[in-house]
Amino acid sequence: MSKAKSKPKPKQALGTPKAAFEPRIVSFCCHYCSYGAADLAGTSKMAYPTNVEIIRVPCSGRVDPLHVLRAFEEGADGVMVTGCLKDQCHFVTGNIHAEKRMQKLAKQLDAIGLGGRLIFELMSAGMANKWVETASTFYEQILALGPNPLKHHKKEVKSD
Amino acid sequence: MTVRIATMGMAGCSGCHIALLDIGVKLLDILKDVELVYSYPLVDTKNPIPPNIDVALIEGSIRTEHDKEMAEAMRKQAKFVIAFGACSAHGGVNGLANVFGGKQGVEYVYTKTILMAQKLVPSEHVPQILTNDLRLSDVVKVDFVIPGCPPNPDEIASILTALLSGETPTLSSKSICDECPLERLTEAPAKLRRIHEIPEPDKCLLSQGFLCMGPATRAGCNAECPRRGMPCTGCRGPSETVWDQGVAMLDALAAMEEDEISDFKLPRLAGTFARYTYASSKLDNLRKGVQKE
């Protein structure tokens, strides 16, 4: 709730000139660590790209590869999955399972032509620095990759 | 009142038609109330499709312009269209051609392989091949799906009987594991095993490391394969709660200790986890979108 109230942020957080292409990045954050890190980054007034849209999940292990595919299908340019540090998962092994899943999924995404658009990072609730760094570098990476090729065809792709 | 039934075959092996005959004695009961007005193994398919068809069973996936045209023509005449078998329902084994990338794959087969003497994609006198394998519901509206490769004769019989008596047929919403008699073990598989390493009888095949697609596959076949020690290959498509069979299995097996699935490239992943459903899977949907660019 407090997050929602303290939401207003400068539109161009990094002070970069407005690019023609503004990526949409979906970030799955686990409730116990990386969401805390993002929250801390917000309350400590650290700047990171506003293009990162956060979806809070109970644990990074909750993120099904299907959620990621669905995000791409709906036109996301990049997807971040972030969880707790190794051995610090609230649910013991959720982050380890999530990492294995995302590695495997990333490999298949490379094969179908969406390589480099999915990253997995681990951070604790205190690592606001790492959150900002991850979000900023991923933003740059997606800017370099360009828009999601599916975006223009969104309507033609059947959502089953 | 007789019910007018038509059957049609697209890109498939006519195995589903054989399964229809395989119903056996019950077929005689069904045929009492049925007039078979069009069937491609029986009639000259150049004949026009007769009008006022009550139920149309369409087998096979849509691979050529001709298939597409025939499916649309049949849809116009038929009141109730059934996608008959795995190819028609989910794209089938034919759909694995999509792994090699639509147009590129077609060109490769016709111009690079040694058996093709002319080295060009045929365009005259034959129907144009589509770049991607499609399931029936990508082309026309489908009223009901009978999954399976081939479909289970008992299930076909029960569905046809239900339709003839005016009821709405249903498919099982459970997964193969719910019907499987093998003993479930709690531990995850330690490593992957191939089928020639004979499984222990009466124990869950997946827990023993054989890639059994049971958890993600729709029930209704009475778990015929796992019951006999053969891992399920997933021919009945995703179960009710699973959106995408291949990705669901990848998700489920991702936490294995010995991590062989990491080495799976797309062809192997599709061939193992989405053998019958790749053409309608999320991964292939994304690939189609990306390659249109």
Interface residues (C-beta under 8 A of the other chain):
Chain A: D64 P65 L66 L69 R70 F72 E73 T93 I96 H97 K100 R101 Q103 K104 L105 K107 Q108 A111 I112 G113 L114 P149 L150 H152 H153 K154 E156 V157 K158 D160
Chain B: D138 W243 D244 V247 A248 L250 D251 A254 A255 D259 I261 S262 F264 K265 L266 L269 S280 K282 L283 D284 N285 L286 R287 K288 G289 V290 Q291 K292 E293
